[in-house]
Amino acid sequence: MRIGELAATTGVSRDALRLYERRGLIRADRRDNGYRDYPEATATLVGIIRQAQALGFTLAEIGEITDSLNGNGLGRDQIADLLRDKIAVLDARLRQMGELRDMLQTRLRNACPLQLGSSAGESDSRAATPGSR
């Protein structure tokens, strides 16, 4: 399968496919004319790569996982550890996002949503007035 066919089949740009190949995530043979020739199974592998990216994995992490699919990389326990670590990162991000959302909700309830350190109706003596600095 040539690169244009693979791009059309997977919905991934040719540039992204070339990047995946440079990173060792996918492999292509070269035809006599120099064109890349990807095995049919590469479309499935590209789908796995895209899904892993959507889950927050870096291309380096994906490389470790895809190597293990070929028997050359991480073992089952190591992949499970990688997945647990990714879940922990996502949990931390979710906590941070929740805190930010709570802060925005509090600001929204205030008379001046962007005023820092005071609640609605209170004046902040440190707040700048026009012409003061």
C-alpha positions as CSV (number, residue, x, y, z in Angstrom):
1,M,0.0,0.0,0.0
2,R,1.5,3.4,-1.0
3,I,1.5,6.3,1.4
4,G,-1.4,8.1,-0.3
5,E,-3.6,5.0,0.0
6,L,-2.6,4.6,3.7
7,A,-3.3,8.3,4.3
8,A,-6.8,7.9,2.7
9,T,-7.6,4.7,4.5
10,T,-6.6,6.0,8.0
11,G,-7.4,9.7,7.7
12,V,-3.9,10.5,8.8
13,S,-1.8,13.0,6.8
14,R,1.2,11.8,4.7
15,D,3.4,14.0,6.9
16,A,2.2,12.3,10.0
17,L,2.8,8.9,8.4
18,R,6.4,9.9,7.5
19,L,6.9,11.1,11.1
20,Y,5.6,7.7,12.4
21,E,8.1,6.0,10.1
22,R,11.0,8.2,11.2
23,R,10.1,7.4,14.9
24,G,10.1,3.7,14.1
25,L,6.4,3.3,14.8
26,I,5.6,2.0,11.4
27,R,7.8,0.5,8.6
28,A,7.6,0.5,4.9
29,D,9.6,-1.3,2.2
30,R,10.9,0.7,-0.7
31,R,9.9,-0.1,-4.2
32,D,12.4,0.1,-7.1
33,N,11.1,3.6,-7.9
34,G,11.7,4.7,-4.3
35,Y,8.0,4.8,-3.2
36,R,7.1,3.5,0.2
37,D,5.2,0.3,0.3
38,Y,3.3,-0.3,3.5
39,P,2.0,-3.7,4.5
40,E,-1.9,-3.8,4.8
41,A,-1.6,-4.3,8.6
42,T,-0.1,-0.9,8.9
43,A,-3.5,0.7,8.7
44,T,-4.5,-1.1,11.9
45,L,-1.3,0.0,13.6
46,V,-1.9,3.6,12.6
47,G,-5.3,3.3,14.2
48,I,-3.7,2.1,17.4
49,I,-1.2,5.0,17.3
50,R,-4.0,7.6,16.8
51,Q,-6.0,6.0,19.6
52,A,-3.0,6.1,22.0
53,Q,-2.4,9.7,21.1
54,A,-6.0,10.5,21.9
55,L,-5.5,8.9,25.3
56,G,-2.6,11.2,26.0
57,F,0.4,9.0,25.2
58,T,3.5,10.5,23.6
59,L,5.0,9.0,20.4
60,A,7.9,7.7,22.5
61,E,5.5,5.9,24.9
62,I,3.6,4.6,21.9
63,G,6.9,3.3,20.4
64,E,7.5,1.3,23.6
65,I,4.0,-0.2,23.4
66,T,4.1,-1.0,19.7
67,D,7.5,-2.6,20.1
68,S,5.9,-4.9,22.6
69,L,3.3,-5.9,20.0
70,N,6.2,-7.2,18.0
71,G,7.7,-9.0,21.0
72,N,10.6,-6.5,21.2
73,G,9.5,-4.1,23.9
74,L,7.8,-3.9,27.2
75,G,6.2,-6.8,28.9
76,R,2.6,-7.1,29.9
77,D,3.3,-5.9,33.5
78,Q,5.3,-2.9,32.2
79,I,2.5,-1.9,29.9
80,A,0.1,-2.1,32.8
81,D,2.4,0.1,34.8
82,L,2.5,2.6,31.9
83,L,-1.3,2.6,31.7
84,R,-1.6,3.1,35.5
85,D,0.9,6.0,35.4
86,K,-1.2,7.6,32.6
87,I,-4.4,7.2,34.6
88,A,-2.6,8.9,37.6
89,V,-1.6,11.8,35.3
90,L,-5.1,12.2,34.0
91,D,-6.6,12.0,37.5
92,A,-4.2,14.8,38.6
93,R,-5.3,16.9,35.6
94,L,-8.9,16.3,36.4
95,R,-8.4,17.5,39.9
96,Q,-6.7,20.6,38.6
97,M,-9.5,21.2,36.1
98,G,-12.0,20.8,38.9
99,E,-10.2,23.4,41.0
100,L,-10.0,25.8,38.1
101,R,-13.7,25.3,37.4
102,D,-14.6,26.0,41.1
103,M,-12.5,29.2,41.0
104,L,-14.3,30.3,37.9
105,Q,-17.7,29.6,39.5
106,T,-16.7,31.7,42.5
107,R,-15.5,34.6,40.3
108,L,-18.8,34.4,38.3
109,R,-20.8,34.8,41.5
110,N,-18.8,37.9,42.5
111,A,-19.8,41.4,41.5
112,C,-16.4,41.7,39.7
113,P,-15.5,38.3,38.4
114,L,-11.9,39.1,37.8
115,Q,-11.2,40.9,41.1
116,L,-8.6,38.9,43.0
117,G,-8.8,38.3,46.7
118,S,-12.1,39.8,47.7
119,S,-15.7,38.8,47.6
120,A,-18.7,40.6,46.1
121,G,-19.3,44.1,47.4
122,E,-15.9,44.4,49.3
123,S,-13.4,46.9,48.1
124,D,-9.8,46.0,48.0
125,S,-7.6,48.9,49.3
126,R,-4.8,47.6,47.1
127,A,-6.8,47.8,43.9
128,A,-5.5,50.4,41.5
129,T,-7.7,53.4,40.9
130,P,-7.5,55.3,37.6
131,G,-4.3,57.4,37.5
132,S,-2.7,55.6,40.5
133,R,0.3,53.3,40.3
